[in-house]
Amino acid sequence: MANLPFTLRQLDVFSTLCRSLSFRRCAEELNISQAAVSNQIKTLEMQLGVPLLRRLPGVPTRLTIEGAAFLADVRHCEQALGQLAAHRATVPRGAEQTRFRILVAVALMERYIKPKLDAFIADHPAVELEFVPQHPSTLPNREVEDGHFDFALYHLTAEAEVPRGMAVLARVTSGLLGRTSLAGGRALPLSAEEASDLPMILPPEGSQERKRLLAGMARHGVVPGNVVGHTQYYDVMARMIERGVGAGVLPMTILNSEARADIAMLFPVMDWLLVWYRRPGMQGATIDDLEEFIKSAINSHAGQGDLAVPASHGHGG
């Protein structure tokens, strides 16, 4: 094969970075440092001899013309690599697969899966699990369909088309949450005008999360007029809501169960679908056990009302 001016790792880092154009977000998704992300991109640009990203202080990172063209070709390369990976035997050379790469929504990992993970690992000491965190602002459908993950568990907006091969596990209600005192004794849900006047906590200016959120609220006639805080961290937003700082758009699942008695859905905004993926062709007792563990960790909380509405959907596609 030709001596290529890049490595597959560099392509993976570049592709991941381009989903959010955030070095911090990319580092979190790949579980490496921001410095490592920066070094990989700088080396890639040096080896190619062209700038791929425009990085200026105080200005959001953007793709250059060369970077956009390179990204398009990287996407084609990823698809081809996924097709090549599909030639892998279901069970490699008679030995059951024991190493798995799992994409999972950050909130689900922290709240539902991690607290029970020690028991699964103790029962399956030979299994290696690489969990890749997925943030609400990213849509990893292409990476999942191209075979980058063995399993995936994440959210799609209810209006989104469920990709082929994915199953809907639950429908999660999301809306403008806040302490009941913010309603001031008014009937719930509030009107769009009343909701617009609430003190609100939003994602940072210029972020994709903020654009998506404002667009969703605007469809319901809600236009925030009193912003009291900004944070890109959904768990931080949840804590601020619990403290009564203001209202924020979150699914109820993120809030601590003990704090929910004084938290109300002040205005419904959007629903999310919790989708599940298992790479086609995988078979074996360990694989079945891992799928059952992840699903049971989620379902155990669905019975407690954490997953607001059971899904009526079936398999995607």
C-alpha contacts under 8 A as a table, 3 or more apart, distances in Angstrom:
res1	aa1	res2	aa2	distance
4	L	7	T	7.36
5	P	44	L	7.62
5	P	47	Q	5.42
5	P	48	L	6.04
6	F	10	Q	6.35
6	F	11	L	7.28
6	F	44	L	6.08
6	F	47	Q	6.78
6	F	48	L	7.59
7	T	10	Q	5.18
7	T	11	L	6.49
8	L	11	L	5.04
8	L	12	D	6.17
9	R	12	D	5.01
9	R	13	V	6.23
10	Q	13	V	5.14
10	Q	14	F	6.07
10	Q	40	Q	5.84
10	Q	41	I	6.97
10	Q	44	L	6.50
11	L	14	F	5.06
11	L	15	S	5.95
11	L	74	V	6.95
12	D	15	S	5.18
12	D	16	T	6.07
13	V	16	T	5.17
13	V	17	L	6.03
13	V	26	C	7.47
13	V	30	L	7.77
13	V	37	V	6.69
13	V	40	Q	7.16
13	V	41	I	7.52
14	F	17	L	5.10
14	F	18	C	6.18
14	F	41	I	6.59
15	S	18	C	5.19
15	S	19	R	6.71
15	S	71	L	6.99
15	S	74	V	7.27
15	S	75	R	7.88
16	T	19	R	5.48
16	T	20	S	7.50
16	T	26	C	5.91
16	T	29	E	7.80
17	L	20	S	5.86
17	L	21	L	5.20
17	L	22	S	6.24
17	L	23	F	6.42
17	L	25	R	7.62
17	L	26	C	5.04
18	C	21	L	4.88
18	C	22	S	7.86
18	C	63	L	8.00
18	C	71	L	7.92
19	R	138	T	6.71
20	S	25	R	6.90
20	S	26	C	7.32
20	S	137	S	7.90
20	S	138	T	6.95
20	S	208	Q	7.83
21	L	26	C	7.84
21	L	60	P	7.99
21	L	61	T	5.93
21	L	62	R	6.92
22	S	25	R	5.19
22	S	26	C	6.09
22	S	61	T	7.26
23	F	26	C	5.07
23	F	27	A	6.08
23	F	34	Q	5.88
23	F	37	V	6.70
23	F	38	S	7.33
24	R	27	A	5.18
24	R	28	E	6.30
24	R	34	Q	5.85
25	R	28	E	5.11
25	R	29	E	6.22
26	C	29	E	5.16
26	C	30	L	6.21
26	C	34	Q	7.72
26	C	37	V	7.36
27	A	30	L	5.26
27	A	31	N	5.65
27	A	32	I	5.01
27	A	33	S	5.42
27	A	34	Q	5.24
27	A	36	A	7.88
27	A	37	V	6.33
28	E	31	N	4.95
28	E	32	I	6.63
28	E	33	S	7.74
28	E	133	P	7.14
29	E	132	V	5.80
29	E	133	P	5.30
29	E	134	Q	6.52
30	L	132	V	6.66
31	N	132	V	7.46
32	I	36	A	6.46
32	I	37	V	7.33
33	S	36	A	5.14
33	S	37	V	6.56
34	Q	37	V	5.04
34	Q	38	S	6.19
35	A	38	S	5.04
35	A	39	N	6.08
36	A	39	N	5.09
36	A	40	Q	6.15
37	V	40	Q	5.23
37	V	41	I	6.32
38	S	41	I	5.23
38	S	42	K	6.08
39	N	42	K	5.08
39	N	43	T	6.02
40	Q	43	T	5.24
40	Q	44	L	6.12
41	I	44	L	5.01
41	I	45	E	6.13
42	K	45	E	5.16
42	K	46	M	6.13
43	T	46	M	5.02
43	T	47	Q	6.08
44	L	47	Q	5.14
44	L	48	L	6.12
45	E	48	L	5.12
45	E	49	G	5.73
45	E	50	V	5.58
45	E	51	P	5.57
45	E	52	L	6.36
46	M	49	G	5.00
46	M	50	V	6.99
50	V	66	E	7.00
51	P	54	R	7.45
51	P	64	T	6.87
51	P	66	E	6.93
51	P	67	G	6.92
52	L	63	L	5.96
52	L	64	T	5.39
52	L	65	I	7.65
52	L	66	E	5.83
52	L	67	G	3.84
52	L	68	A	7.52
52	L	70	F	7.78
53	L	61	T	6.77
53	L	62	R	5.64
53	L	63	L	4.49
53	L	64	T	5.27
53	L	67	G	6.20
54	R	61	T	5.77
54	R	62	R	5.18
54	R	63	L	6.02
54	R	64	T	6.04
55	R	59	V	7.24
55	R	60	P	7.34
55	R	61	T	5.14
55	R	62	R	6.99
56	L	59	V	5.40
56	L	60	P	7.49
56	L	61	T	7.22
60	P	206	G	7.94
63	L	66	E	7.73
63	L	67	G	5.20
63	L	68	A	5.77
64	T	67	G	4.80
64	T	68	A	6.16
65	I	68	A	5.25
65	I	69	A	6.37
66	E	69	A	5.21
66	E	70	F	6.09
67	G	70	F	4.99
67	G	71	L	6.01
68	A	71	L	5.08
68	A	72	A	6.35
69	A	72	A	5.26
69	A	73	D	6.60
70	F	73	D	5.21
70	F	74	V	6.15
71	L	74	V	4.84
71	L	75	R	6.22
72	A	75	R	5.25
72	A	76	H	6.63
73	D	76	H	5.06
73	D	77	C	6.18
74	V	77	C	4.85
74	V	78	E	6.10
75	R	78	E	5.07
75	R	79	Q	6.35
76	H	79	Q	5.19
76	H	80	A	6.33
77	C	80	A	5.07
77	C	81	L	6.10
78	E	81	L	5.02
78	E	82	G	6.08
78	E	146	D	6.87
79	Q	82	G	5.05
79	Q	83	Q	6.36
79	Q	146	D	5.64
80	A	83	Q	5.09
80	A	84	L	6.28
81	L	84	L	4.95
81	L	85	A	6.06
81	L	146	D	7.81
82	G	85	A	5.00
82	G	86	A	6.29
82	G	146	D	4.70
82	G	147	G	5.23
82	G	148	H	7.20
83	Q	86	A	5.16
83	Q	87	H	7.30
83	Q	146	D	7.37
84	L	87	H	5.72
84	L	88	R	7.92
85	A	88	R	5.63
85	A	147	G	7.23
86	A	147	G	7.57
88	R	92	P	7.39
89	A	92	P	5.31
89	A	93	R	7.52
90	T	281	G	5.61
90	T	282	M	5.41
90	T	283	Q	6.65
91	V	94	G	5.94
91	V	95	A	6.02
91	V	96	E	5.34
91	V	97	Q	6.03
91	V	282	M	7.34
91	V	283	Q	7.17
91	V	284	G	7.89
92	P	95	A	5.59
92	P	96	E	6.76
92	P	97	Q	6.83
96	E	284	G	6.51
96	E	286	T	7.65
97	Q	100	F	7.80
97	Q	284	G	7.85
97	Q	286	T	7.78
97	Q	287	I	7.68
98	T	126	A	6.57
98	T	127	V	4.66
98	T	128	E	6.16
98	T	286	T	7.33
99	R	127	V	5.80
99	R	128	E	4.59
99	R	129	L	5.94
99	R	130	E	7.82
100	F	127	V	7.92
100	F	128	E	6.37
100	F	129	L	5.15
100	F	130	E	6.17
100	F	149	F	7.69
100	F	150	D	5.94
100	F	151	F	7.75
101	R	129	L	6.21
101	R	130	E	4.80
101	R	131	F	6.09
101	R	132	V	7.28
101	R	148	H	7.86
101	R	149	F	5.18
101	R	150	D	5.42
101	R	151	F	6.75
102	I	129	L	7.29
102	I	130	E	6.04
102	I	131	F	4.81
102	I	132	V	5.94
102	I	149	F	5.71
102	I	150	D	5.92
102	I	151	F	4.80
102	I	152	A	5.54
102	I	153	L	7.92
103	L	131	F	5.91
103	L	132	V	4.75
103	L	133	P	6.11
103	L	134	Q	6.49
103	L	149	F	6.53
103	L	151	F	6.32
103	L	152	A	4.45
103	L	153	L	6.16
103	L	154	Y	7.52
104	V	108	L	6.94
104	V	109	M	6.33
104	V	131	F	6.76
104	V	132	V	6.21
104	V	133	P	5.36
104	V	134	Q	5.61
104	V	152	A	5.71
104	V	153	L	4.72
104	V	154	Y	5.57
105	A	108	L	5.37
105	A	109	M	6.23
105	A	133	P	5.72
105	A	134	Q	4.55
105	A	135	H	6.04
105	A	136	P	7.37
105	A	153	L	6.38
105	A	154	Y	4.85
105	A	155	H	7.13
106	V	109	M	5.16
106	V	110	E	6.25
106	V	133	P	5.16
106	V	134	Q	5.66
106	V	135	H	6.10
107	A	110	E	5.30
107	A	111	R	5.92
107	A	112	Y	7.97
107	A	235	D	7.99
107	A	254	I	6.50
108	L	111	R	5.37
108	L	112	Y	5.36
108	L	113	I	6.50
108	L	298	I	7.79
109	M	112	Y	5.83
109	M	113	I	4.89
109	M	114	K	5.67
109	M	133	P	7.70
110	E	113	I	6.45
110	E	114	K	5.53
110	E	115	P	7.44
111	R	114	K	6.79
111	R	115	P	6.99
111	R	254	I	7.84
112	Y	115	P	6.26
112	Y	116	K	7.36
112	Y	297	A	5.73
112	Y	298	I	6.07
112	Y	301	H	7.55
113	I	116	K	5.65
113	I	117	L	5.99
113	I	294	I	6.61
113	I	297	A	5.80
113	I	298	I	7.41
114	K	117	L	4.92
114	K	118	D	7.63
115	P	118	D	7.36
116	K	119	A	5.86
116	K	120	F	7.08
116	K	297	A	7.28
117	L	120	F	5.28
117	L	121	I	6.28
118	D	121	I	5.20
118	D	122	A	6.10
119	A	122	A	5.13
119	A	123	D	6.31
120	F	123	D	5.16
120	F	124	H	6.15
120	F	293	F	7.34
121	I	124	H	4.98
121	I	125	P	5.59
121	I	127	V	7.15
122	A	125	P	5.64
124	H	127	V	5.65
124	H	286	T	8.00
134	Q	138	T	6.99
134	Q	140	P	7.95
134	Q	154	Y	7.16
135	H	138	T	5.75
136	P	139	L	7.72
136	P	155	H	7.22
136	P	209	E	7.61
137	S	208	Q	6.41
137	S	209	E	5.33
139	L	156	L	7.60
140	P	143	E	5.38
140	P	144	V	6.20
141	N	144	V	5.18
141	N	145	E	6.06
141	N	163	P	7.08
142	R	145	E	5.18
142	R	146	D	6.02
143	E	146	D	5.13
143	E	147	G	6.62
143	E	148	H	5.60
143	E	149	F	7.59
144	V	147	G	5.48
144	V	148	H	5.66
144	V	149	F	5.80
144	V	152	A	7.23
144	V	277	Y	7.98
145	E	148	H	7.59
147	G	150	D	7.17
147	G	279	R	6.99
149	F	152	A	6.74
149	F	279	R	7.19
150	D	277	Y	7.91
150	D	278	R	5.93
150	D	279	R	5.05
151	F	276	W	7.50
151	F	277	Y	5.33
151	F	278	R	4.64
151	F	279	R	6.22
152	A	275	V	7.85
152	A	276	W	5.70
152	A	277	Y	4.92
152	A	278	R	6.79
153	L	274	L	7.05
153	L	275	V	5.74
153	L	276	W	4.79
153	L	277	Y	6.60
154	Y	274	L	5.73
154	Y	275	V	5.64
154	Y	276	W	7.00
155	H	272	W	6.02
155	H	273	L	5.41
155	H	274	L	4.63
155	H	275	V	6.03
156	L	160	A	6.27
156	L	162	V	7.81
156	L	272	W	5.51
156	L	273	L	5.13
156	L	274	L	6.61
156	L	275	V	7.19
157	T	160	A	5.39
157	T	270	M	7.40
157	T	271	D	6.20
157	T	272	W	4.40
157	T	273	L	5.99
158	A	171	R	7.74
158	A	270	M	7.39
158	A	271	D	5.33
158	A	272	W	4.82
158	A	273	L	5.44
162	V	166	M	6.76
162	V	167	A	7.87
162	V	168	V	7.93
162	V	275	V	7.93
162	V	316	G	4.97
162	V	317	G	6.78
163	P	166	M	5.93
163	P	316	G	5.58
163	P	317	G	6.05
164	R	315	H	7.69
164	R	316	G	4.86
164	R	317	G	3.98
165	G	277	Y	6.78
165	G	315	H	6.72
165	G	316	G	5.72
165	G	317	G	6.41
166	M	275	V	6.28
166	M	276	W	5.50
166	M	277	Y	4.85
166	M	278	R	7.67
166	M	315	H	5.75
166	M	316	G	4.97
166	M	317	G	7.64
167	A	275	V	5.46
167	A	276	W	5.13
167	A	277	Y	6.58
167	A	313	H	7.82
167	A	314	G	5.94
167	A	315	H	4.01
167	A	316	G	5.39
168	V	171	R	7.80
168	V	273	L	6.41
168	V	274	L	5.72
168	V	275	V	4.39
168	V	276	W	6.22
168	V	311	A	6.57
168	V	313	H	5.84
168	V	314	G	5.97
168	V	315	H	6.24
168	V	316	G	7.16
169	L	273	L	7.51
169	L	274	L	5.48
169	L	275	V	5.71
169	L	276	W	6.65
169	L	310	P	7.51
169	L	311	A	5.89
169	L	313	H	7.87
170	A	273	L	5.94
170	A	274	L	5.14
170	A	275	V	7.45
170	A	307	L	6.76
170	A	309	V	6.46
170	A	310	P	4.89
170	A	311	A	4.09
170	A	312	S	7.76
171	R	271	D	6.79
171	R	272	W	5.73
171	R	273	L	4.62
171	R	274	L	6.11
171	R	307	L	7.05
171	R	308	A	6.82
171	R	309	V	5.15
171	R	310	P	5.77
171	R	311	A	4.96
172	V	251	P	6.74
172	V	271	D	5.64
172	V	272	W	5.00
172	V	273	L	6.11
172	V	274	L	7.09
172	V	307	L	5.55
172	V	308	A	5.20
172	V	309	V	5.89
173	T	251	P	5.88
173	T	252	M	7.24
173	T	268	P	7.79
173	T	270	M	6.69
173	T	271	D	4.56
173	T	272	W	6.38
173	T	307	L	7.89
173	T	308	A	5.86
173	T	309	V	7.05
174	S	249	V	6.74
174	S	250	L	5.40
174	S	251	P	3.99
174	S	252	M	6.58
174	S	268	P	6.47
174	S	269	V	6.26
174	S	270	M	5.38
174	S	271	D	5.29
174	S	272	W	7.04
175	G	248	G	7.77
175	G	249	V	4.95
175	G	250	L	5.79
175	G	251	P	6.45
175	G	265	M	6.25
175	G	266	L	7.37
175	G	267	F	5.77
175	G	268	P	4.19
175	G	269	V	4.50
175	G	270	M	6.14
175	G	271	D	7.94
176	L	247	A	6.12
176	L	248	G	5.20
176	L	249	V	4.28
176	L	250	L	6.64
176	L	265	M	5.93
176	L	266	L	5.49
176	L	267	F	5.06
176	L	268	P	6.15
176	L	269	V	6.73
177	L	241	I	7.23
177	L	247	A	5.35
177	L	248	G	5.49
177	L	249	V	6.00
177	L	250	L	6.65
177	L	252	M	7.76
177	L	263	I	6.64
177	L	264	A	5.72
177	L	265	M	4.82
177	L	266	L	5.65
177	L	267	F	7.34
178	G	182	L	6.65
178	G	241	I	5.59
178	G	242	E	7.31
178	G	244	G	6.94
178	G	246	G	6.38
178	G	247	A	4.42
178	G	248	G	6.80
178	G	263	I	5.40
178	G	264	A	5.74
178	G	265	M	6.90
178	G	266	L	6.60
179	R	182	L	5.70
179	R	183	A	7.79
179	R	241	I	6.98
179	R	242	E	6.93
179	R	244	G	5.89
179	R	246	G	7.94
179	R	247	A	7.56
179	R	262	D	5.63
179	R	263	I	4.45
179	R	264	A	6.04
180	T	183	A	5.59
180	T	184	G	7.50
180	T	262	D	5.95
180	T	263	I	5.70
180	T	264	A	5.53
180	T	266	L	7.89
181	S	184	G	5.39
181	S	185	G	7.19
182	L	198	L	7.36
182	L	246	G	7.94
183	A	186	R	5.44
183	A	187	A	7.63
183	A	188	L	7.63
183	A	190	L	7.42
183	A	266	L	7.09
186	R	190	L	7.16
187	A	190	L	6.43
188	L	265	M	7.77
188	L	266	L	6.11
188	L	267	F	7.47
189	P	265	M	7.04
189	P	266	L	5.18
189	P	267	F	5.08
189	P	268	P	7.38
190	L	193	E	7.98
190	L	194	E	5.82
190	L	195	A	5.94
190	L	266	L	5.87
190	L	267	F	5.78
191	S	194	E	5.13
191	S	195	A	6.10
191	S	267	F	7.58
192	A	195	A	5.08
192	A	196	S	6.10
192	A	220	H	6.88
192	A	221	G	5.55
192	A	222	V	5.05
192	A	267	F	7.77
193	E	196	S	5.12
193	E	197	D	6.66
193	E	221	G	7.58
193	E	222	V	6.63
194	E	197	D	5.39
194	E	198	L	6.87
195	A	198	L	5.40
195	A	222	V	6.44
195	A	224	P	7.81
195	A	266	L	7.35
195	A	267	F	6.68
196	S	222	V	5.11
196	S	223	V	5.12
196	S	224	P	4.70
196	S	225	G	5.98
196	S	226	N	7.78
197	D	224	P	6.57
197	D	225	G	5.75
197	D	226	N	6.22
198	L	224	P	7.43
198	L	225	G	7.62
198	L	226	N	6.37
198	L	246	G	7.35
198	L	247	A	6.94
199	P	225	G	7.87
199	P	226	N	4.97
199	P	227	V	5.67
199	P	228	V	5.82
199	P	245	V	7.75
199	P	246	G	4.91
199	P	247	A	6.13
200	M	224	P	6.96
200	M	226	N	6.13
200	M	227	V	4.73
200	M	228	V	5.63
200	M	229	G	6.92
200	M	246	G	5.11
200	M	247	A	4.79
200	M	248	G	5.72
201	I	227	V	6.01
201	I	228	V	5.80
201	I	229	G	4.72
201	I	230	H	5.61
201	I	231	T	7.46
201	I	237	M	6.90
201	I	246	G	6.10
201	I	247	A	5.98
201	I	248	G	5.13
202	L	210	R	6.61
202	L	227	V	7.14
202	L	229	G	6.43
202	L	230	H	4.95
202	L	231	T	6.48
202	L	248	G	6.61
203	P	207	S	6.90
203	P	209	E	6.19
203	P	210	R	5.03
203	P	230	H	5.23
203	P	231	T	4.99
203	P	232	Q	5.01
203	P	233	Y	7.93
204	P	207	S	5.74
204	P	210	R	6.48
204	P	230	H	5.29
204	P	231	T	5.80
204	P	232	Q	6.07
205	E	210	R	6.74
206	G	210	R	6.89
206	G	211	K	7.22
207	S	210	R	5.31
207	S	211	K	6.49
208	Q	211	K	5.09
208	Q	212	R	6.08
209	E	212	R	5.24
209	E	213	L	6.03
210	R	213	L	5.04
210	R	214	L	5.99
211	K	214	L	5.31
211	K	215	A	6.08
212	R	215	A	5.22
212	R	216	G	6.21
213	L	216	G	5.11
213	L	217	M	6.26
213	L	249	V	7.74
214	L	217	M	5.13
214	L	218	A	5.95
214	L	223	V	7.47
215	A	218	A	5.04
215	A	219	R	6.35
216	G	219	R	5.38
216	G	220	H	7.10
216	G	269	V	6.67
216	G	270	M	7.10
217	M	220	H	5.31
217	M	221	G	6.43
217	M	222	V	5.03
217	M	223	V	6.81
217	M	269	V	6.11
218	A	221	G	4.79
218	A	222	V	5.10
218	A	223	V	6.02
219	R	222	V	7.46
220	H	269	V	7.13
224	P	227	V	6.74
227	V	230	H	7.93
228	V	245	V	7.63
228	V	246	G	6.90
231	T	234	Y	7.47
231	T	236	V	7.10
231	T	237	M	6.58
233	Y	236	V	5.28
233	Y	237	M	6.36
234	Y	237	M	4.93
234	Y	238	A	6.14
234	Y	250	L	7.75
234	Y	254	I	7.86
235	D	238	A	4.96
235	D	239	R	6.33
235	D	254	I	6.93
235	D	255	L	7.97
236	V	239	R	5.12
236	V	240	M	6.27
237	M	240	M	5.07
237	M	241	I	6.21
237	M	248	G	6.97
238	A	241	I	5.08
238	A	242	E	6.22
238	A	248	G	7.79
238	A	250	L	7.67
238	A	254	I	6.76
238	A	255	L	5.83
239	R	242	E	4.99
239	R	243	R	6.20
239	R	255	L	7.71
240	M	243	R	5.06
240	M	244	G	6.33
240	M	245	V	5.39
240	M	246	G	6.89
241	I	244	G	5.14
241	I	245	V	5.82
241	I	246	G	5.61
241	I	247	A	5.72
241	I	248	G	6.76
242	E	245	V	7.72
242	E	255	L	7.81
242	E	259	A	6.50
242	E	263	I	7.24
244	G	247	A	7.70
249	V	269	V	7.61
250	L	254	I	7.16
251	P	254	I	6.14
251	P	255	L	7.99
252	M	255	L	5.68
252	M	306	D	6.88
252	M	308	A	7.76
253	T	256	N	7.84
253	T	306	D	4.96
253	T	307	L	6.44
253	T	308	A	7.97
255	L	259	A	6.95
255	L	260	R	6.86
256	N	259	A	5.42
256	N	260	R	6.72
257	S	260	R	5.43
258	E	261	A	6.90
259	A	262	D	6.31
259	A	263	I	6.87
260	R	263	I	4.82
260	R	264	A	7.54
261	A	264	A	7.99
265	M	268	P	6.56
273	L	311	A	7.83
278	R	282	M	7.69
279	R	282	M	6.25
282	M	287	I	7.20
283	Q	287	I	6.28
283	Q	288	D	7.35
284	G	287	I	5.31
284	G	288	D	6.30
285	A	288	D	5.10
285	A	289	D	6.07
286	T	289	D	4.96
286	T	290	L	6.15
287	I	290	L	5.16
287	I	291	E	6.29
288	D	291	E	5.19
288	D	292	E	6.12
289	D	292	E	5.09
289	D	293	F	6.06
290	L	293	F	5.05
290	L	294	I	6.32
291	E	294	I	5.37
291	E	295	K	6.17
292	E	295	K	5.23
292	E	296	S	5.85
293	F	296	S	5.23
293	F	297	A	6.12
294	I	297	A	5.21
294	I	298	I	6.54
295	K	298	I	5.22
295	K	299	N	6.02
296	S	299	N	4.87
296	S	300	S	5.84
297	A	300	S	5.52
297	A	301	H	7.12
298	I	301	H	5.63
298	I	302	A	6.52
299	N	302	A	4.80
299	N	303	G	6.65
300	S	303	G	5.83
300	S	304	Q	7.30
301	H	304	Q	5.08
301	H	305	G	6.64
301	H	306	D	5.42
301	H	307	L	6.87
302	A	305	G	5.21
302	A	306	D	5.15
302	A	307	L	4.62
302	A	308	A	7.18
302	A	310	P	7.91
303	G	306	D	7.33
303	G	307	L	7.81
304	Q	307	L	7.90
305	G	308	A	5.44
307	L	310	P	7.17
311	A	314	G	7.99
